[in-house]
Amino acid sequence: MLAQAHDDALDTGPRKTAPGTERFCAATGEVKPVDEMIRFVVGPDGALVPDLKRRLPGRGLWITATRQALAAAVARKAFARGFKRDIRTAPDLVATTERLIEQAALDALAMSHKAGTVASGFGKAAAAVERDRVVGLINAAEASPDGTRKLMASLRRREDAADIAVVDTFTSAQLDLALGRSNVIHAALLAGPESETFLARTARLDRFRAGPMPGSPDTGKDETRRPAKPGARNARKSAAADERTGTEEPRKA
């Protein structure tokens, strides 16, 4: 069944969205798949809240999930117009939304670690790339060129290299916290639903920061990232996996 576009900028409340469902972007005036958008609701105190999991109660307004679109929505007072009421919009809404998307990705990595689908450390990552069913290679943002080059050389020898994501989005300190160990520079991501959730959320973070990628649906081509580039593979497919798995965030101690 084809997805139905919605004329109204507001939805009627949280509900499950079938793959391919589309919504109207209150910032750009375009209709886009929900996997490329962020839902916002108004909290009890009148403050605007990003609803990344699309589960918060109340009517929601949708914005294309990029920095540019969200900044435009704030500048054009799209939220006040869409909700037809005064809205408390924090001056750092764009930065706060980005931090939430980033933390959601790191929380998914922590869940992947708990599920046993992360091989941390150069040696374990290299061994996994050689013999295991790997779906991603993670390099810290500050990783040395030499270590990264060696792992990439091993990765390119695989027949399925074009289907393996290469993620260099996060710092070593962020990886340390997510994986519960110190000085994480390299890690391999093994196949599993938790891994797909992490890749989906990392892809969302990349899109939010960079906007539409070359070869994204906006240009009518496949948006899959190849191993020579950072980020996560097949963003739309992985985003659907994020919704299916419903991975819970780890509890804070």
N, C-alpha and C positions, 0 to 999 in steps of 0.2 A: 504494500500500500504506500502510495506516495505521501511524503510529509506535507502537512498543510502549513502555509505561512499564516501568521497572525497579523491582522491589520492593527489591532490595538497594541500600543506600546507596553501595556501592563498585562501580565498573565493573571489568572484567577487564584493562584496559590500553588504551593509545591505539589508536584506530582511526578511520576516516572515519565521520562521522555524516551520515546522509541528512537532507535538509530535513524538518523536522517531528519529528525524533527527540526523545524526552523523557527526562528523568532525575529522580530523586528528590532533593529538596533536604534535606540533613541538618540544616539550620537551622530551616526552616519546616514540614517534613513534607509539602510540596506537590510535585506532579509538574508540571514546567514544560518548555517547549522548551529545548534546549541553547543556543540563541541568547540566552536570557535568563539564562544561568548561567555560572559559572566553575568549571573543574575544578582541583582541588588534588591534588598528589602529595607523597610524603615523599622527601626527598633522601637520599643515602648517609649524611649526618651526622645524620639523624633530624629535620631541620628541614622545616617545611612550606613548599611552593613553589607559587605560583600558576602554573597551566599555561594561559595565555591562548590558545595555539594548539592545545591539546588533543593535543599530540604527545609529551609527555615519557613515558618508560617507567614501568612499574609501575602498580599499581592506583590509581584516582583516586576522589576524593570530590567531589560537586558541591554548590555553594552558589548560591542565587539571587544574581545579580550586582548587589547594592545594598550600600551602606555598612551599612544597618540589618541586613540578613540576615547579613553577614559578622561584624559586631560581636556579633550574637546567637549565632552559631556559636562564637565564641571564648569568650564569657561562659558558655555552657552546656556547654563542653568537648565539642562535637560531633565534633571531629576525633579526639580520643583514643578516643571511643566508636566512631566509624565505622571507624577503622583498627585498633581493638582493640590499641593499644599506646601507650606514652608518646610524645608528639609535642612537639618543640621549636617552640612558637608564639611568634614575635617579638612583643613588646608593641606594636610599630607595624605589625602585619600589615595592618590596614585602610588606613593611610596609604601603606604600601609598595605594596599592590595598586593603589591609586588612581594612584600615580605611574607604575606600569608600564602601566596602561591609557592614561593620558595620553600617555606617551612613545610607545606603539604608534601612537596617532593621529598624533602629530607626525612619526613616522618614515614613515607612509603619505603625509603631506603632502609630505615631502621626495621620496618616490618619484614622486608626482604632478608635482612641479616638474621632476624629471629627465625625465619623460615628455612635458613640454611642455604640460601641461593646467592650468597655473596662470598667470593674468594678474595680476601683482603691481603695486601702485601704483594710486592713485585714477584716473588717466587711463586706464590700460589696463583696469582693472576696469569703468569706466564704458563704454568702447568695447565691451568684450566683452558687457556686459549689453544693449547696444543692438543688436548684430548677430550674436553667436555663439550656439552651442548651449551654454548655461550650465546647470549642474546645482546650483551653489552659489555663494553670496556670503559672503565671509569678512570680518568686521570685527573689528579688535582690540578687546579688552575695554575699552581706554581710548580708543577712537576718539571723535572729537568728534561731538556730535549733528548738527551741520550737514552734515558729509560723509556720515554714515550716512543722514541724511534724503534727501539728493539721490540717492544710489544706490538707496535703497528706492523712491523715487518712480519712477525709471526701471524698476526691477524690476516694479513693480505694473502698468506699462503693457504688459507682455508677456502674451500669451494663456496661456502656460504658467507664469505666476507662482506658482500654487498648488503646482506640482511642484518648485519650486526651494528648496533649503535655505538658511537663513540661519544662519551659524555665528559666534557671538561668544564662544566658549569660551576662546580663547587670548589671551595678552598679546602686545603688539608684540615684546617680546624673544623670546618663544617662536617667533613667526612668522619673525623675523629668522634664527634659527638653522636652522629647517626649510627656509627658502627661500634661504639663502645670500646675503642682502643686508641692508642696514640700514634701520631706520625703516619697516618694513612695517606699514601701518595698514589698508589695504583690499586685497582680492584677489578675483578671480572664478575659479571652479572650472569648467573646461570638461569636457565629457563624455568618459568613458574609464573603463576598469576600475580604474585607480589612484585616480581620483576617487571611485568607488563604495566602494573600500576605505577611503579616508579618512572618508567619510560614515558608513560602518558603524562604524568605531572611535570616531568622535566621538559617535555615538548611544549606543554602549555606555558611554562616559565620562559622558555626560549622565544616563543611567539609573542608573549606579552612584552618582552624587552626589545625585540627586534622588529616587530610588526610582521606582515606577511612575508614569508620567505620566497626567494626566487623558485619558481616551480610549484608554488602553493596553488590551492584551488582558484585563487584570484587570477592566475594566469593559465588555468586550465590544464596544468601538468601535475604529475605526482610530486608530493612534497616530501618523499622519503629522503632522509639524510644518509649520506654514504660515509664509510669509515674515515675518509680523509677529512671530514668536517666534524665539528662538535655538535652535541645535541642528542636527540633521540629519534629512533626510526619510526616511520609510518605513524605520524602523530594522530591522525584520525582514528586508525584502527586501535591504537593504544589507548586513546581517550575513551573509546567504547569499552575497552577492557577495564578501565578504571571504574566506570559505572557498574559493570557486571559484578566485579569482585567485591565492591563495597568495603574495601579495606578500611578498618578502623584506625584512627590515629593512636600511637602508643600513649599510655598514661604517663603523666609526669610524676616523678618521684616526689 
